[in-house]
């Protein structure tokens, strides 16, 4: 089951996921951490609140620009931005279609 296919089931866990990211990266090996982060991310269905949380984590990131966590956080922020743009395009398209 893909998380993105059922976002309402995951929404109650967004804050916990975001809070535990630094701990998982620090205490687990890289392979586990990457698998954990990638398989539980909800970026494609996130909103501004979660985007701000990802940005806050990125601002705190001390591992450097090449670290996998830094790269992961940047990709999540980008995915959220793409998702927001797609939602806006759909909304604009529907508004245009309703006028016809």
PyMOL commands that set and color helices and strands:
alter all, ss='L'
color gray80, all
select helices_A, chain A and resi 3-27+30-40+43-45+48-60+68-99
alter helices_A, ss='H'
color red, helices_A
deselect
rebuild
show_as cartoon
